[in-house]
Amino acid sequence: MNAIIHTASAVTSACPIRPVVIPVIGDQLHLAESSIKTHVASIFLRLDTTNRVQAAIVAHQLGLV
């Protein structure tokens, strides 16, 4: 769970409350687009969600962000 919290923090730090596309997140974090997609998919899986809106809601409810 610590890894998911760290990844979620990095992603949310890189993209405050506004729609951001994956290539922009990758540029801000200096990571490949495929790495961002992998991390986002992992977040969705661990939070049992299918999109960023659901993941943000669940993460907020769990106190992760």
mmCIF file as gemmi writes it, N, C-alpha and C atoms, coordinates in Angstrom:
data_model
loop_
_atom_site.group_PDB
_atom_site.id
_atom_site.type_symbol
_atom_site.label_atom_id
_atom_site.label_alt_id
_atom_site.label_comp_id
_atom_site.label_asym_id
_atom_site.label_entity_id
_atom_site.label_seq_id
_atom_site.pdbx_PDB_ins_code
_atom_site.Cartn_x
_atom_site.Cartn_y
_atom_site.Cartn_z
_atom_site.occupancy
_atom_site.B_iso_or_equiv
_atom_site.pdbx_formal_charge
_atom_site.auth_seq_id
_atom_site.auth_asym_id
_atom_site.pdbx_PDB_model_num
ATOM 1 N N . MET Axp A 1 ? 0.828 -1.194 0 1 0 ? 1 A 1
ATOM 2 C CA . MET Axp A 1 ? 0 0 0 1 0 ? 1 A 1
ATOM 3 C C . MET Axp A 1 ? 0.871 1.256 0 1 0 ? 1 A 1
ATOM 4 N N . ASN Axp A 2 ? 2.068 1.201 0.608 1 0 ? 2 A 1
ATOM 5 C CA . ASN Axp A 2 ? 2.948 2.375 0.622 1 0 ? 2 A 1
ATOM 6 C C . ASN Axp A 2 ? 3.344 2.799 -0.789 1 0 ? 2 A 1
ATOM 7 N N . ALA Axp A 3 ? 3.583 1.811 -1.657 1 0 ? 3 A 1
ATOM 8 C CA . ALA Axp A 3 ? 3.961 2.137 -3.036 1 0 ? 3 A 1
ATOM 9 C C . ALA Axp A 3 ? 2.831 2.853 -3.757 1 0 ? 3 A 1
ATOM 10 N N . ILE Axp A 4 ? 1.605 2.41 -3.527 1 0 ? 4 A 1
ATOM 11 C CA . ILE Axp A 4 ? 0.47 3.057 -4.186 1 0 ? 4 A 1
ATOM 12 C C . ILE Axp A 4 ? 0.28 4.474 -3.661 1 0 ? 4 A 1
ATOM 13 N N . ILE Axp A 5 ? 0.508 4.689 -2.375 1 0 ? 5 A 1
ATOM 14 C CA . ILE Axp A 5 ? 0.394 6.036 -1.81 1 0 ? 5 A 1
ATOM 15 C C . ILE Axp A 5 ? 1.464 6.933 -2.414 1 0 ? 5 A 1
ATOM 16 N N . HIS Axp A 6 ? 2.69 6.429 -2.538 1 0 ? 6 A 1
ATOM 17 C CA . HIS Axp A 6 ? 3.777 7.214 -3.121 1 0 ? 6 A 1
ATOM 18 C C . HIS Axp A 6 ? 3.474 7.56 -4.58 1 0 ? 6 A 1
ATOM 19 N N . THR Axp A 7 ? 3.008 6.568 -5.341 1 0 ? 7 A 1
ATOM 20 C CA . THR Axp A 7 ? 2.693 6.805 -6.754 1 0 ? 7 A 1
ATOM 21 C C . THR Axp A 7 ? 1.534 7.778 -6.887 1 0 ? 7 A 1
ATOM 22 N N . ALA Axp A 8 ? 0.494 7.586 -6.08 1 0 ? 8 A 1
ATOM 23 C CA . ALA Axp A 8 ? -0.66 8.488 -6.127 1 0 ? 8 A 1
ATOM 24 C C . ALA Axp A 8 ? -0.235 9.906 -5.774 1 0 ? 8 A 1
ATOM 25 N N . SER Axp A 9 ? 0.647 10.052 -4.793 1 0 ? 9 A 1
ATOM 26 C CA . SER Axp A 9 ? 1.129 11.38 -4.411 1 0 ? 9 A 1
ATOM 27 C C . SER Axp A 9 ? 1.903 12.024 -5.552 1 0 ? 9 A 1
ATOM 28 N N . ALA Axp A 10 ? 2.739 11.244 -6.209 1 0 ? 10 A 1
ATOM 29 C CA . ALA Axp A 10 ? 3.523 11.786 -7.325 1 0 ? 10 A 1
ATOM 30 C C . ALA Axp A 10 ? 2.617 12.224 -8.462 1 0 ? 10 A 1
ATOM 31 N N . VAL Axp A 11 ? 1.63 11.401 -8.773 1 0 ? 11 A 1
ATOM 32 C CA . VAL Axp A 11 ? 0.733 11.737 -9.873 1 0 ? 11 A 1
ATOM 33 C C . VAL Axp A 11 ? -0.113 12.948 -9.523 1 0 ? 11 A 1
ATOM 34 N N . THR Axp A 12 ? -0.654 12.996 -8.307 1 0 ? 12 A 1
ATOM 35 C CA . THR Axp A 12 ? -1.498 14.132 -7.941 1 0 ? 12 A 1
ATOM 36 C C . THR Axp A 12 ? -0.675 15.397 -7.768 1 0 ? 12 A 1
ATOM 37 N N . SER Axp A 13 ? 0.576 15.282 -7.357 1 0 ? 13 A 1
ATOM 38 C CA . SER Axp A 13 ? 1.437 16.464 -7.265 1 0 ? 13 A 1
ATOM 39 C C . SER Axp A 13 ? 1.715 17.023 -8.646 1 0 ? 13 A 1
ATOM 40 N N . ALA Axp A 14 ? 1.868 16.129 -9.597 1 0 ? 14 A 1
ATOM 41 C CA . ALA Axp A 14 ? 2.179 16.55 -10.953 1 0 ? 14 A 1
ATOM 42 C C . ALA Axp A 14 ? 0.968 17.112 -11.681 1 0 ? 14 A 1
ATOM 43 N N . CYS Axp A 15 ? -0.215 16.73 -11.24 1 0 ? 15 A 1
ATOM 44 C CA . CYS Axp A 15 ? -1.416 17.191 -11.942 1 0 ? 15 A 1
ATOM 45 C C . CYS Axp A 15 ? -2.48 17.634 -10.955 1 0 ? 15 A 1
ATOM 46 N N . PRO Axp A 16 ? -2.401 18.873 -10.503 1 0 ? 16 A 1
ATOM 47 C CA . PRO Axp A 16 ? -3.429 19.377 -9.602 1 0 ? 16 A 1
ATOM 48 C C . PRO Axp A 16 ? -4.797 19.345 -10.274 1 0 ? 16 A 1
ATOM 49 N N . ILE Axp A 17 ? -5.822 19.774 -9.597 1 0 ? 17 A 1
ATOM 50 C CA . ILE Axp A 17 ? -7.198 19.615 -10.052 1 0 ? 17 A 1
ATOM 51 C C . ILE Axp A 17 ? -7.432 20.321 -11.388 1 0 ? 17 A 1
ATOM 52 N N . ARG Axp A 18 ? -7.095 19.627 -12.441 1 0 ? 18 A 1
ATOM 53 C CA . ARG Axp A 18 ? -7.393 20.043 -13.8 1 0 ? 18 A 1
ATOM 54 C C . ARG Axp A 18 ? -7.116 18.846 -14.691 1 0 ? 18 A 1
ATOM 55 N N . PRO Axp A 19 ? -7.811 18.749 -15.81 1 0 ? 19 A 1
ATOM 56 C CA . PRO Axp A 19 ? -7.561 17.598 -16.675 1 0 ? 19 A 1
ATOM 57 C C . PRO Axp A 19 ? -6.159 17.664 -17.277 1 0 ? 19 A 1
ATOM 58 N N . VAL Axp A 20 ? -5.416 16.604 -17.126 1 0 ? 20 A 1
ATOM 59 C CA . VAL Axp A 20 ? -4.058 16.547 -17.659 1 0 ? 20 A 1
ATOM 60 C C . VAL Axp A 20 ? -3.917 15.223 -18.4 1 0 ? 20 A 1
ATOM 61 N N . VAL Axp A 21 ? -3.355 15.288 -19.583 1 0 ? 21 A 1
ATOM 62 C CA . VAL Axp A 21 ? -3.155 14.076 -20.361 1 0 ? 21 A 1
ATOM 63 C C . VAL Axp A 21 ? -1.867 13.389 -19.938 1 0 ? 21 A 1
ATOM 64 N N . ILE Axp A 22 ? -1.81 12.101 -20.173 1 0 ? 22 A 1
ATOM 65 C CA . ILE Axp A 22 ? -0.688 11.284 -19.718 1 0 ? 22 A 1
ATOM 66 C C . ILE Axp A 22 ? 0.67 11.79 -20.209 1 0 ? 22 A 1
ATOM 67 N N . PRO Axp A 23 ? 0.823 12.22 -21.455 1 0 ? 23 A 1
ATOM 68 C CA . PRO Axp A 23 ? 2.144 12.727 -21.872 1 0 ? 23 A 1
ATOM 69 C C . PRO Axp A 23 ? 2.606 13.939 -21.051 1 0 ? 23 A 1
ATOM 70 N N . VAL Axp A 24 ? 1.677 14.782 -20.643 1 0 ? 24 A 1
ATOM 71 C CA . VAL Axp A 24 ? 2.043 15.95 -19.828 1 0 ? 24 A 1
ATOM 72 C C . VAL Axp A 24 ? 2.524 15.494 -18.456 1 0 ? 24 A 1
ATOM 73 N N . ILE Axp A 25 ? 1.833 14.514 -17.86 1 0 ? 25 A 1
ATOM 74 C CA . ILE Axp A 25 ? 2.267 13.973 -16.564 1 0 ? 25 A 1
ATOM 75 C C . ILE Axp A 25 ? 3.674 13.395 -16.705 1 0 ? 25 A 1
ATOM 76 N N . GLY Axp A 26 ? 3.904 12.636 -17.782 1 0 ? 26 A 1
ATOM 77 C CA . GLY Axp A 26 ? 5.224 12.05 -18.02 1 0 ? 26 A 1
ATOM 78 C C . GLY Axp A 26 ? 6.31 13.103 -18.136 1 0 ? 26 A 1
ATOM 79 N N . ASP Axp A 27 ? 6.015 14.179 -18.858 1 0 ? 27 A 1
ATOM 80 C CA . ASP Axp A 27 ? 6.985 15.274 -18.988 1 0 ? 27 A 1
ATOM 81 C C . ASP Axp A 27 ? 7.29 15.9 -17.637 1 0 ? 27 A 1
ATOM 82 N N . GLN Axp A 28 ? 6.25 16.127 -16.825 1 0 ? 28 A 1
ATOM 83 C CA . GLN Axp A 28 ? 6.452 16.771 -15.523 1 0 ? 28 A 1
ATOM 84 C C . GLN Axp A 28 ? 7.229 15.886 -14.557 1 0 ? 28 A 1
ATOM 85 N N . LEU Axp A 29 ? 7.033 14.57 -14.655 1 0 ? 29 A 1
ATOM 86 C CA . LEU Axp A 29 ? 7.726 13.646 -13.754 1 0 ? 29 A 1
ATOM 87 C C . LEU Axp A 29 ? 8.995 13.06 -14.371 1 0 ? 29 A 1
ATOM 88 N N . HIS Axp A 30 ? 9.28 13.433 -15.635 1 0 ? 30 A 1
ATOM 89 C CA . HIS Axp A 30 ? 10.447 12.921 -16.361 1 0 ? 30 A 1
ATOM 90 C C . HIS Axp A 30 ? 10.404 11.397 -16.462 1 0 ? 30 A 1
ATOM 91 N N . LEU Axp A 31 ? 9.206 10.881 -16.805 1 0 ? 31 A 1
ATOM 92 C CA . LEU Axp A 31 ? 9.005 9.446 -16.987 1 0 ? 31 A 1
ATOM 93 C C . LEU Axp A 31 ? 8.389 9.2 -18.356 1 0 ? 31 A 1
ATOM 94 N N . ALA Axp A 32 ? 8.608 8 -18.876 1 0 ? 32 A 1
ATOM 95 C CA . ALA Axp A 32 ? 8.019 7.623 -20.156 1 0 ? 32 A 1
ATOM 96 C C . ALA Axp A 32 ? 6.505 7.512 -20.027 1 0 ? 32 A 1
ATOM 97 N N . GLU Axp A 33 ? 5.822 7.788 -21.134 1 0 ? 33 A 1
ATOM 98 C CA . GLU Axp A 33 ? 4.366 7.688 -21.155 1 0 ? 33 A 1
ATOM 99 C C . GLU Axp A 33 ? 3.902 6.288 -20.737 1 0 ? 33 A 1
ATOM 100 N N . SER Axp A 34 ? 4.625 5.267 -21.171 1 0 ? 34 A 1
ATOM 101 C CA . SER Axp A 34 ? 4.26 3.889 -20.812 1 0 ? 34 A 1
ATOM 102 C C . SER Axp A 34 ? 4.38 3.658 -19.308 1 0 ? 34 A 1
ATOM 103 N N . SER Axp A 35 ? 5.353 4.296 -18.66 1 0 ? 35 A 1
ATOM 104 C CA . SER Axp A 35 ? 5.494 4.171 -17.199 1 0 ? 35 A 1
ATOM 105 C C . SER Axp A 35 ? 4.306 4.801 -16.482 1 0 ? 35 A 1
ATOM 106 N N . ILE Axp A 36 ? 3.88 5.961 -16.953 1 0 ? 36 A 1
ATOM 107 C CA . ILE Axp A 36 ? 2.73 6.63 -16.347 1 0 ? 36 A 1
ATOM 108 C C . ILE Axp A 36 ? 1.494 5.768 -16.512 1 0 ? 36 A 1
ATOM 109 N N . LYS Axp A 37 ? 1.294 5.219 -17.724 1 0 ? 37 A 1
ATOM 110 C CA . LYS Axp A 37 ? 0.127 4.365 -17.962 1 0 ? 37 A 1
ATOM 111 C C . LYS Axp A 37 ? 0.145 3.15 -17.041 1 0 ? 37 A 1
ATOM 112 N N . THR Axp A 38 ? 1.319 2.569 -16.833 1 0 ? 38 A 1
ATOM 113 C CA . THR Axp A 38 ? 1.441 1.414 -15.944 1 0 ? 38 A 1
ATOM 114 C C . THR Axp A 38 ? 1.081 1.79 -14.507 1 0 ? 38 A 1
ATOM 115 N N . HIS Axp A 39 ? 1.592 2.922 -14.04 1 0 ? 39 A 1
ATOM 116 C CA . HIS Axp A 39 ? 1.3 3.363 -12.666 1 0 ? 39 A 1
ATOM 117 C C . HIS Axp A 39 ? -0.177 3.695 -12.491 1 0 ? 39 A 1
ATOM 118 N N . VAL Axp A 40 ? -0.758 4.365 -13.472 1 0 ? 40 A 1
ATOM 119 C CA . VAL Axp A 40 ? -2.178 4.721 -13.394 1 0 ? 40 A 1
ATOM 120 C C . VAL Axp A 40 ? -3.023 3.451 -13.384 1 0 ? 40 A 1
ATOM 121 N N . ALA Axp A 41 ? -2.685 2.479 -14.224 1 0 ? 41 A 1
ATOM 122 C CA . ALA Axp A 41 ? -3.419 1.211 -14.247 1 0 ? 41 A 1
ATOM 123 C C . ALA Axp A 41 ? -3.302 0.496 -12.907 1 0 ? 41 A 1
ATOM 124 N N . SER Axp A 42 ? -2.127 0.563 -12.286 1 0 ? 42 A 1
ATOM 125 C CA . SER Axp A 42 ? -1.922 -0.045 -10.968 1 0 ? 42 A 1
ATOM 126 C C . SER Axp A 42 ? -2.782 0.637 -9.906 1 0 ? 42 A 1
ATOM 127 N N . ILE Axp A 43 ? -2.865 1.958 -9.98 1 0 ? 43 A 1
ATOM 128 C CA . ILE Axp A 43 ? -3.708 2.706 -9.039 1 0 ? 43 A 1
ATOM 129 C C . ILE Axp A 43 ? -5.16 2.29 -9.217 1 0 ? 43 A 1
ATOM 130 N N . PHE Axp A 44 ? -5.631 2.223 -10.466 1 0 ? 44 A 1
ATOM 131 C CA . PHE Axp A 44 ? -7.013 1.805 -10.726 1 0 ? 44 A 1
ATOM 132 C C . PHE Axp A 44 ? -7.275 0.42 -10.154 1 0 ? 44 A 1
ATOM 133 N N . LEU Axp A 45 ? -6.36 -0.512 -10.377 1 0 ? 45 A 1
ATOM 134 C CA . LEU Axp A 45 ? -6.522 -1.88 -9.901 1 0 ? 45 A 1
ATOM 135 C C . LEU Axp A 45 ? -6.589 -1.934 -8.377 1 0 ? 45 A 1
ATOM 136 N N . ARG Axp A 46 ? -5.658 -1.264 -7.722 1 0 ? 46 A 1
ATOM 137 C CA . ARG Axp A 46 ? -5.606 -1.314 -6.257 1 0 ? 46 A 1
ATOM 138 C C . ARG Axp A 46 ? -6.767 -0.596 -5.589 1 0 ? 46 A 1
ATOM 139 N N . LEU Axp A 47 ? -7.289 0.425 -6.256 1 0 ? 47 A 1
ATOM 140 C CA . LEU Axp A 47 ? -8.434 1.148 -5.701 1 0 ? 47 A 1
ATOM 141 C C . LEU Axp A 47 ? -9.762 0.593 -6.225 1 0 ? 47 A 1
ATOM 142 N N . ASP Axp A 48 ? -9.698 -0.438 -7.059 1 0 ? 48 A 1
ATOM 143 C CA . ASP Axp A 48 ? -10.881 -1.073 -7.65 1 0 ? 48 A 1
ATOM 144 C C . ASP Axp A 48 ? -11.73 -0.047 -8.395 1 0 ? 48 A 1
ATOM 145 N N . THR Axp A 49 ? -11.08 0.709 -9.269 1 0 ? 49 A 1
ATOM 146 C CA . THR Axp A 49 ? -11.745 1.732 -10.072 1 0 ? 49 A 1
ATOM 147 C C . THR Axp A 49 ? -11.392 1.529 -11.539 1 0 ? 49 A 1
ATOM 148 N N . THR Axp A 50 ? -12.071 2.271 -12.413 1 0 ? 50 A 1
ATOM 149 C CA . THR Axp A 50 ? -11.801 2.121 -13.846 1 0 ? 50 A 1
ATOM 150 C C . THR Axp A 50 ? -11.41 3.43 -14.523 1 0 ? 50 A 1
ATOM 151 N N . ASN Axp A 51 ? -11.434 4.547 -13.789 1 0 ? 51 A 1
ATOM 152 C CA . ASN Axp A 51 ? -11.042 5.817 -14.398 1 0 ? 51 A 1
ATOM 153 C C . ASN Axp A 51 ? -10.511 6.767 -13.332 1 0 ? 51 A 1
ATOM 154 N N . ARG Axp A 52 ? -9.956 7.89 -13.789 1 0 ? 52 A 1
ATOM 155 C CA . ARG Axp A 52 ? -9.318 8.838 -12.869 1 0 ? 52 A 1
ATOM 156 C C . ARG Axp A 52 ? -10.297 9.492 -11.909 1 0 ? 52 A 1
ATOM 157 N N . VAL Axp A 53 ? -11.506 9.737 -12.374 1 0 ? 53 A 1
ATOM 158 C CA . VAL Axp A 53 ? -12.498 10.362 -11.49 1 0 ? 53 A 1
ATOM 159 C C . VAL Axp A 53 ? -12.83 9.434 -10.328 1 0 ? 53 A 1
ATOM 160 N N . GLN Axp A 54 ? -13.119 8.172 -10.642 1 0 ? 54 A 1
ATOM 161 C CA . GLN Axp A 54 ? -13.406 7.203 -9.584 1 0 ? 54 A 1
ATOM 162 C C . GLN Axp A 54 ? -12.209 7.052 -8.645 1 0 ? 54 A 1
ATOM 163 N N . ALA Axp A 55 ? -11.007 6.971 -9.213 1 0 ? 55 A 1
ATOM 164 C CA . ALA Axp A 55 ? -9.798 6.816 -8.395 1 0 ? 55 A 1
ATOM 165 C C . ALA Axp A 55 ? -9.609 8.013 -7.469 1 0 ? 55 A 1
ATOM 166 N N . ALA Axp A 56 ? -9.863 9.215 -7.971 1 0 ? 56 A 1
ATOM 167 C CA . ALA Axp A 56 ? -9.72 10.413 -7.138 1 0 ? 56 A 1
ATOM 168 C C . ALA Axp A 56 ? -10.735 10.403 -6.001 1 0 ? 56 A 1
ATOM 169 N N . ILE Axp A 57 ? -11.953 9.99 -6.288 1 0 ? 57 A 1
ATOM 170 C CA . ILE Axp A 57 ? -12.989 9.932 -5.248 1 0 ? 57 A 1
ATOM 171 C C . ILE Axp A 57 ? -12.616 8.926 -4.171 1 0 ? 57 A 1
ATOM 172 N N . VAL Axp A 58 ? -12.22 7.726 -4.586 1 0 ? 58 A 1
ATOM 173 C CA . VAL Axp A 58 ? -11.841 6.681 -3.625 1 0 ? 58 A 1
ATOM 174 C C . VAL Axp A 58 ? -10.604 7.105 -2.823 1 0 ? 58 A 1
ATOM 175 N N . ALA Axp A 59 ? -9.603 7.66 -3.5 1 0 ? 59 A 1
ATOM 176 C CA . ALA Axp A 59 ? -8.396 8.105 -2.807 1 0 ? 59 A 1
ATOM 177 C C . ALA Axp A 59 ? -8.724 9.177 -1.775 1 0 ? 59 A 1
ATOM 178 N N . HIS Axp A 60 ? -9.636 10.077 -2.123 1 0 ? 60 A 1
ATOM 179 C CA . HIS Axp A 60 ? -10.053 11.114 -1.18 1 0 ? 60 A 1
ATOM 180 C C . HIS Axp A 60 ? -10.782 10.489 0.009 1 0 ? 60 A 1
ATOM 181 N N . GLN Axp A 61 ? -11.677 9.529 -0.258 1 0 ? 61 A 1
ATOM 182 C CA . GLN Axp A 61 ? -12.421 8.873 0.815 1 0 ? 61 A 1
ATOM 183 C C . GLN Axp A 61 ? -11.484 8.103 1.754 1 0 ? 61 A 1
ATOM 184 N N . LEU Axp A 62 ? -10.404 7.578 1.217 1 0 ? 62 A 1
ATOM 185 C CA . LEU Axp A 62 ? -9.428 6.837 2.03 1 0 ? 62 A 1
ATOM 186 C C . LEU Axp A 62 ? -8.4 7.739 2.695 1 0 ? 62 A 1
ATOM 187 N N . GLY Axp A 63 ? -8.466 9.037 2.404 1 0 ? 63 A 1
ATOM 188 C CA . GLY Axp A 63 ? -7.527 9.982 2.985 1 0 ? 63 A 1
ATOM 189 C C . GLY Axp A 63 ? -6.146 9.935 2.365 1 0 ? 63 A 1
ATOM 190 N N . LEU Axp A 64 ? -6.052 9.442 1.121 1 0 ? 64 A 1
ATOM 191 C CA . LEU Axp A 64 ? -4.734 9.343 0.463 1 0 ? 64 A 1
ATOM 192 C C . LEU Axp A 64 ? -4.32 10.669 -0.17 1 0 ? 64 A 1
ATOM 193 N N . VAL Axp A 65 ? -5.287 11.519 -0.474 1 0 ? 65 A 1
ATOM 194 C CA . VAL Axp A 65 ? -4.967 12.828 -1.069 1 0 ? 65 A 1
ATOM 195 C C . VAL Axp A 65 ? -5.757 13.908 -0.367 1 0 ? 65 A 1
